Amino acid sequence: MLWQRSGMKLEALERGAPARIISVDWSAIAPEEGKRLRALGIDRGTQITIAHRGIFGGKDPLAIVIGRMTIAIRRVHAAAMSVEPL
């Protein structure tokens, strides 16, 4: 796994492994996209799991589970999030 000092990037998390978001680099995400992600509950402290990666063998989008909700995010968004596995 790809570990960094502040954790690992969400895009490196294994499918099905639960994790908690420890930081989000909001400057790496367009403001309107950041607003949408926050509205969906993505922020520091949120517990998430990757449900699926891409379609037809691609890497985009990532389907992540937050509580009982599954949402799709782009890989660039996942790269801006650091997580710690639970």
Backbone torsions as a table, in degrees:
resi	resn	phi	psi	omega
1	MET	NA	151.0	-178.9
2	LEU	-90.5	102.4	-179.4
3	TRP	-100.1	143.4	173.1
4	GLN	-123.4	171.2	-178.7
5	ARG	-55.4	-39.6	-177.7
6	SER	-94.6	14.0	-178.8
7	GLY	121.8	-157.1	178.2
8	MET	-119.0	157.5	177.5
9	LYS	-74.9	144.8	-179.0
10	LEU	-57.0	-38.1	-178.2
11	GLU	-62.5	-20.0	-179.7
12	ALA	-92.1	-7.4	-178.7
13	LEU	-67.4	139.0	178.2
14	GLU	-72.1	146.5	178.4
15	ARG	-59.3	132.1	177.8
16	GLY	87.7	-10.7	-179.3
17	ALA	-84.3	123.8	179.0
18	PRO	-73.4	147.4	-180.0
19	ALA	-151.3	165.8	175.9
20	ARG	-119.3	135.2	177.1
21	ILE	-72.2	125.3	178.4
22	ILE	-104.5	-19.9	173.7
23	SER	-163.9	155.1	175.8
24	VAL	-132.7	127.7	175.7
25	ASP	-86.0	85.7	-175.9
26	TRP	-64.1	-22.9	179.1
27	SER	-69.5	-18.4	179.1
28	ALA	-87.0	-2.7	-176.8
29	ILE	-120.3	135.7	177.9
30	ALA	-56.2	141.1	-176.2
31	PRO	-52.7	-43.2	-178.7
32	GLU	-69.2	-32.8	177.0
33	GLU	-72.2	-37.9	176.7
34	GLY	-62.1	-40.5	178.3
35	LYS	-61.9	-42.8	179.4
36	ARG	-64.7	-42.6	-179.9
37	LEU	-64.5	-41.6	177.0
38	ARG	-62.8	-40.0	178.7
39	ALA	-63.0	-28.1	178.3
40	LEU	-84.7	-2.2	176.6
41	GLY	99.2	9.3	-179.6
42	ILE	-87.4	113.7	177.7
43	ASP	-168.5	174.6	-179.8
44	ARG	-55.9	135.2	178.8
45	GLY	94.2	-12.2	-179.0
46	THR	-73.5	133.5	176.1
47	GLN	-88.8	131.5	-176.7
48	ILE	-138.0	164.3	174.0
49	THR	-143.1	140.0	173.8
50	ILE	-83.6	122.3	-179.5
51	ALA	-90.6	-41.9	-177.0
52	HIS	-150.4	156.2	174.6
53	ARG	-123.4	123.2	172.2
54	GLY	54.6	175.2	175.2
55	ILE	-126.4	146.5	179.8
56	PHE	54.0	38.7	176.6
57	GLY	83.1	0.9	178.6
58	GLY	-79.4	173.9	-179.4
59	LYS	-101.6	-11.7	178.9
60	ASP	-116.2	145.0	-10.7
61	PRO	-85.4	174.2	172.1
62	LEU	-101.7	131.6	174.3
63	ALA	-95.9	118.9	180.0
64	ILE	-117.0	148.5	-179.7
65	VAL	-105.7	127.6	174.2
66	ILE	-124.4	110.3	-175.7
67	GLY	61.9	-122.1	178.4
68	ARG	-100.6	8.0	-176.6
69	MET	-106.3	137.7	174.4
70	THR	-113.5	127.9	179.6
71	ILE	-129.5	159.3	177.9
72	ALA	-106.1	133.4	175.1
73	ILE	-129.1	158.7	178.2
74	ARG	-82.9	156.9	-179.9
75	ARG	-59.4	-35.5	178.6
76	VAL	-62.4	-33.9	176.4
77	HIS	-69.5	-42.6	179.3
78	ALA	-63.2	-33.7	179.5
79	ALA	-68.5	-21.3	179.7
80	ALA	-87.3	-3.4	-176.9
81	MET	-111.5	130.7	173.8
82	SER	-102.8	136.9	-177.7
83	VAL	-130.5	161.9	170.6
84	GLU	-122.8	126.7	178.6
85	PRO	-61.6	147.6	179.4
86	LEU	-103.4	NA	NA
